């Protein structure tokens, strides 16, 4: 199902030092000075998206930040990703933005070009980025200015509940060489061997991470260096057609099977035991493994070796940004430095937002990781041994692209639109929205 040549790039081997056990580094965020110019207290507002567990560890880390920076307190808010995006837009529109915030890859350029975000290079004496690989910084750079710093890097992977496949007598293919066709056959076998009680797979067709990987495998850049849509209509058609064919063959659930149950691992159909495999951001592997009973295996995505280039890249799970209208930019920069470089804080958040982008921090926290988190970190290190294709800042209008994908994927799911028509509509609406 896949195919083109890759362009070598400077790779971010963020996990190069991850095997260095017991590395002791001093946290480098706090200066111990009073926050405001007059020595008065400063309250920063930090907002992000995520679940209660992410909130718990983030709050613990922020208490460390406050102890290292007397006079600065951090007020926090968090929500699921959907409501978060709407509320963030409302706050910026109302002139009341948070000081430091999670920014989605698809929204960075739009907010930056509106002048809503601060250039993070404006405080080099406070926010130290010397240890962060350039290729990671490039994902937050627009016209030479840095508007976002990756919270960590991650990618997507396939998780399989081995308890289900063992009981069904279905072998899991070798993920170092399996093709998309191998994945389809595996999924169909699971459904058949379980008598339809468990479907072989249940990944989300409407999320762009899948077609982004497929496009890379085919030698296309879903988003190009010059901020345009680079995926072909043919690739989008094939992305939709694969799910249609898989559903028709029984490996994928029927239309309407999935309900809005929330985004946590505990709420997933993998945890419920009604599907055997799912595509996830791999930094969530531990949560999915625990929720599904502890016998879940993490696999590379199909098609990586049959294609002309790798589909993988070291992608930001999300970004940290600072509002241009922050009343406390220097203190906000201190907080960003802490979130990027402080080992004490990272020892509490660990891999909640991906592998830390400072390799020294990543190395320092590795001995503290659980077995499941080490698998995720090792996974990231392993894929970066290959030459990976480039990845770029998402263009303005990427949110419309994501919304359009969801809309047409639903139409395909219920048979109201063919994959070819869906791909055509996706391309037309997406191209009309980009950079407008």
C-alpha positions in Angstrom: 0.0 0.0 0.0 3.0 2.3 0.4 5.9 4.0 -1.5 9.8 7.6 -2.7 13.1 8.6 -1.5 13.8 10.2 1.8 15.9 13.3 2.4 18.6 12.8 5.0 18.4 15.2 7.8 20.1 16.1 11.0 18.4 13.7 13.4 17.5 14.5 17.0 18.8 11.5 18.9 17.2 12.7 22.0 17.6 9.4 23.7 21.3 9.1 22.9 22.2 9.4 26.5 19.3 7.4 27.9 21.5 4.5 28.7 23.6 6.6 31.1 22.3 5.5 34.4 22.7 7.4 37.6 23.5 10.7 36.0 23.2 13.3 38.6 22.4 16.8 37.4 21.4 19.8 39.4 18.0 21.4 38.5 18.8 24.4 36.5 15.6 26.5 36.6 15.6 28.4 39.9 17.7 31.3 40.8 16.3 31.9 44.2 15.7 35.6 43.5 12.6 37.5 44.2 10.4 37.5 41.1 9.1 40.9 40.3 11.3 44.0 39.8 10.2 45.5 43.1 10.5 42.2 44.9 6.7 41.7 45.0 5.0 38.4 44.3 4.1 37.3 40.8 1.3 34.8 39.9 1.7 33.0 36.6 -1.2 31.2 34.9 -0.2 27.9 33.2 -2.8 26.0 31.2 -2.6 22.6 29.4 -4.7 19.7 28.3 -4.6 16.2 29.7 -6.1 13.9 32.3 -6.1 13.9 36.1 -2.9 11.9 36.4 -1.0 14.4 34.2 -2.4 17.1 36.4 -1.2 15.4 39.6 2.4 15.1 38.5 2.5 18.5 36.9 1.2 20.1 40.1 3.9 18.3 42.0 6.6 19.6 39.7 5.3 23.1 39.9 5.7 23.1 43.7 9.3 22.4 43.0 9.5 25.3 40.7 7.9 27.6 43.3 10.4 26.4 46.0 13.3 27.3 43.7 11.7 30.7 42.7 10.5 32.5 45.8 7.9 35.1 44.9 6.5 33.2 41.9 3.4 31.1 42.2 1.7 29.2 39.4 -2.1 29.0 39.0 -3.1 26.1 36.7 -6.0 24.9 34.6 -6.3 21.8 32.5 -9.0 20.2 30.3 -9.5 17.5 27.7 -8.0 18.6 24.3 -11.3 19.5 22.6 -12.7 21.9 25.2 -9.2 23.2 25.9 -8.8 24.5 22.3 -12.1 26.3 22.4 -11.4 27.9 25.8 -7.9 28.9 24.8 -9.2 30.7 21.7 -11.8 32.5 23.8 -9.2 33.7 26.3 -7.0 35.1 23.6 -9.9 36.7 21.9 -11.0 38.3 25.2 -7.5 39.7 25.8 -6.9 37.5 28.9 -4.4 34.9 27.7 -2.5 32.6 30.1 1.2 33.4 30.6 2.4 29.9 29.6 0.3 27.4 27.7 0.2 24.2 25.8 0.0 24.8 22.1 -1.1 22.2 19.6 1.2 21.6 16.6 -1.7 22.5 14.3 -2.3 25.9 16.0 1.2 27.2 16.5 1.7 29.1 13.2 -1.8 30.6 13.3 -1.3 32.0 16.8 2.3 33.1 16.0 1.3 35.0 12.8 -1.5 36.8 14.7 1.1 38.1 17.1 -0.4 36.3 20.0 2.8 34.4 21.1 6.1 35.7 22.3 9.5 34.9 20.8 11.0 32.6 23.3 14.5 33.7 22.2 13.8 37.0 23.8 15.2 35.9 27.2 18.4 33.9 26.5 19.7 34.7 29.9 16.8 32.9 31.5 15.5 30.3 29.0 18.5 28.1 28.1 18.1 26.1 25.0 21.7 25.1 24.2 21.1 21.5 24.9 18.0 21.1 22.8 18.7 19.7 19.3 18.1 22.1 16.5 15.7 19.8 14.7 13.4 19.8 17.7 13.5 23.6 18.0 12.7 23.9 14.3 9.2 22.5 15.0 8.4 25.6 17.0 10.3 28.1 14.8 8.5 30.5 12.4 10.4 33.0 10.3 13.4 32.7 12.5 11.5 33.3 15.8 10.9 30.6 18.3 7.2 30.4 19.4 7.0 27.0 20.8 9.2 24.5 22.6 8.3 20.8 22.5 7.1 19.5 25.8 8.7 16.2 24.8 8.9 14.1 21.7 6.8 11.0 20.9 5.3 9.3 17.9 2.5 6.8 17.3 2.6 3.1 17.6 0.4 0.0 17.5 -0.6 -1.6 20.8 -1.9 -5.2 20.8 -3.6 -6.9 23.7 -1.6 -10.2 23.7 -4.0 -11.8 26.1 -6.7 -11.6 23.5 -4.5 -12.8 20.6 -3.1 -15.7 22.7 -6.6 -16.9 23.6 -7.6 -16.6 20.0 -4.5 -18.4 18.7 -3.5 -15.6 16.5 0.2 -14.7 16.1 1.3 -11.1 16.2 3.3 -10.2 13.1 6.9 -9.1 13.3 6.6 -5.3 13.6 10.1 -4.8 12.1 8.9 -6.0 8.8 5.1 -6.1 8.7 3.1 -4.5 5.9 -0.3 -2.8 5.9 -1.6 -6.0 4.3 -0.1 -8.1 7.2 -1.9 -5.8 9.6 -5.2 -6.2 7.8 -4.9 -10.0 7.8 -4.0 -10.1 11.5 -7.0 -8.0 12.3 -9.4 -10.1 10.3 -8.0 -13.3 11.9 -8.6 -12.0 15.4 -12.3 -11.1 14.6 -12.8 -14.5 13.0 -11.1 -16.6 15.7 -13.0 -14.8 18.5 -16.3 -15.4 16.8 -16.8 -11.6 16.3 -16.7 -11.0 20.1 -13.5 -9.0 19.6 -12.6 -6.9 16.6 -9.0 -7.1 15.4 -8.4 -3.4 15.5 -10.2 -0.1 16.2 -7.8 2.8 15.4 -9.1 6.3 14.7 -9.3 7.1 11.0 -10.1 10.7 11.6 -6.9 11.7 13.4 -4.2 13.2 11.1 -1.3 11.3 12.7 -2.1 8.2 10.6 -2.2 9.8 7.2 0.8 12.0 8.1 2.8 8.7 8.6 1.4 7.2 5.5 2.3 10.2 3.4 5.9 10.2 4.7 6.1 6.5 3.8 5.1 7.4 0.3 7.7 10.2 0.0 5.2 13.0 0.6 5.2 15.6 3.3 1.7 16.0 4.7 2.7 19.6 5.4 5.6 21.0 3.5 8.5 23.2 4.4 6.8 26.2 2.8 3.7 25.6 4.9 1.4 24.0 2.3 -0.5 20.8 2.1 1.8 18.2 0.5 -0.2 15.0 0.8 -1.7 13.7 -2.4 -5.3 13.0 -3.1 -4.4 9.4 -3.9 -2.8 8.9 -0.4 -5.9 10.3 1.3 -8.1 8.1 -0.8 -6.1 5.0 0.1 -6.2 6.0 3.8 -10.0 6.0 3.7 -10.2 2.9 1.5 -8.1 0.8 3.8 -10.5 1.3 6.7 -13.5 0.6 4.4 -12.0 -2.6 3.1 -10.9 -3.7 6.6 -14.5 -3.1 8.0 -16.0 -5.1 5.1 -13.6 -8.0 5.8 -14.6 -7.9 9.5 -11.3 -6.8 11.0 -12.7 -3.3 11.9 -15.9 -2.6 13.8 -19.1 -1.6 12.0 -20.2 2.0 11.6 -21.5 3.5 14.8 -19.6 1.1 17.0 -17.5 3.8 18.7 -19.2 6.2 21.1 -17.9 9.4 22.7 -16.5 7.7 25.9 -13.6 10.0 26.7 -10.0 9.9 25.7 -8.3 8.1 28.6 -6.8 4.7 28.4 -9.2 3.4 31.1 -12.1 4.4 28.9 -10.7 2.8 25.7 -12.1 -0.1 23.8 -8.7 -1.8 24.2 -9.2 -1.8 27.9 -12.8 -3.0 27.5 -11.5 -5.9 25.6 -13.7 -5.4 22.6 -10.8 -4.6 20.2 -7.4 -6.2 20.1 -5.3 -3.4 18.7 -5.2 0.3 18.5 -3.0 3.2 17.4 -1.8 5.4 20.2 0.7 8.1 21.0 3.4 5.9 22.5 3.9 8.0 25.6 0.6 6.7 26.7 1.7 3.1 26.5 2.0 2.6 30.2 -1.5 3.8 30.8 -2.9 1.6 28.1 -1.0 -1.5 29.3 -2.2 -1.0 32.9 -5.8 -0.3 31.8 -5.9 -3.4 29.5 -4.5 -5.9 32.1 -0.7 -5.6 31.7 -0.2 -7.9 28.7 -0.2 -5.2 25.9 2.7 -5.1 23.4 4.0 -2.0 21.7 4.7 -2.3 18.0 6.0 -0.1 15.2 3.4 1.0 12.7 3.0 -1.2 9.6 4.6 -0.4 6.3 7.9 1.0 7.6 10.2 -1.4 5.7 8.1 -1.9 2.5 8.1 1.8 1.8 10.6 4.1 0.1 11.2 6.0 3.3 10.3 5.8 6.9 7.0 7.3 8.1 8.3 8.0 11.5 9.7 11.3 12.9 10.5 12.6 16.3 7.4 14.7 16.8 6.5 17.1 19.6 3.6 15.6 21.6 2.6 19.2 22.1 4.4 22.6 22.6 4.9 25.1 25.4 4.3 28.7 24.4 4.2 32.1 26.1 1.6 34.7 25.4 2.9 37.9 23.9 0.7 39.8 26.3 2.0 38.1 29.4 2.5 40.7 32.1 5.4 38.7 33.5 7.5 37.5 30.5 10.8 37.0 32.5 9.1 34.9 35.1 7.2 33.0 32.4 10.6 32.4 30.7 11.9 31.0 34.1 8.9 28.6 34.1 9.6 27.5 30.6 13.3 26.9 31.5 12.2 24.8 34.4 9.8 22.7 32.2 12.6 22.2 29.7 15.8 21.8 31.7 15.1 21.0 35.4 15.9 17.4 36.4 14.0 17.7 39.7 10.8 18.7 38.0 11.3 16.1 35.2 11.8 13.4 37.8 8.2 14.0 38.8 6.6 14.4 35.3 8.9 11.7 33.7 7.5 10.9 30.2 4.0 12.2 30.7 4.5 14.6 27.8 7.0 12.6 25.8 10.7 12.0 26.1 12.3 15.2 27.5 13.9 17.3 24.8 17.0 18.0 26.7 19.1 14.8 26.3 20.8 15.3 29.7 17.4 15.5 31.4 16.2 12.4 29.5 19.3 10.5 30.7 18.9 11.6 34.3 15.3 10.4 34.6 15.8 7.1 32.9 16.7 5.1 36.0 13.4 6.4 37.6 11.2 5.0 34.8 8.9 2.0 35.1 9.4 -0.9 32.8 6.6 0.3 30.5 8.0 3.8 30.2 11.4 2.5 29.5 9.9 0.5 26.6 8.4 3.7 25.2 11.8 5.6 25.6 13.7 2.7 24.0 11.1 2.7 21.2 11.8 6.4 20.5 15.6 5.8 20.6 15.3 2.7 18.3 13.4 4.4 15.5 15.8 7.3 15.5 18.6 5.0 14.6 17.2 5.2 11.0 17.4 8.2 8.8 14.0 9.8 9.3 12.3 12.2 6.9 11.9 15.9 7.9 8.8 17.3 9.6 7.8 20.9 9.6 5.7 23.4 11.4 2.0 23.0 10.6 0.6 25.7 8.4 -2.0 28.2 9.3 -5.4 26.6 8.8 -4.2 23.2 10.0 -7.1 23.2 12.5 -9.5 23.3 9.5 -7.6 20.5 7.9 -8.0 18.4 11.1 -11.7 19.3 11.3 -12.3 18.4 7.7 -10.6 15.1 8.1 -13.0 14.3 11.0 -16.0 15.3 8.9 -15.2 13.3 5.8 -14.0 10.3 7.8 -17.4 10.1 9.5 -19.1 10.3 6.1 -17.0 7.4 4.8 -17.6 5.4 8.0 -21.4 5.5 7.4 -21.2 5.0 3.7 -22.5 8.4 2.8 -19.3 9.2 0.9 -16.9 7.1 -1.1 -13.2 7.2 -0.2 -12.5 8.9 -3.6 -15.1 11.6 -3.0 -13.9 12.0 0.6 -10.3 12.5 -0.5 -11.4 15.0 -3.1 -13.4 17.0 -0.6 -10.6 16.8 1.9 -8.1 18.2 -0.5 -10.4 21.0 -1.8 -11.5 22.2 1.7 -8.0 21.9 3.2 -6.2 23.7 0.4 -8.9 26.5 0.5 -8.2 26.9 4.3 -4.4 26.8 4.4 -2.7 30.1 4.9 -5.9 32.1 4.5 
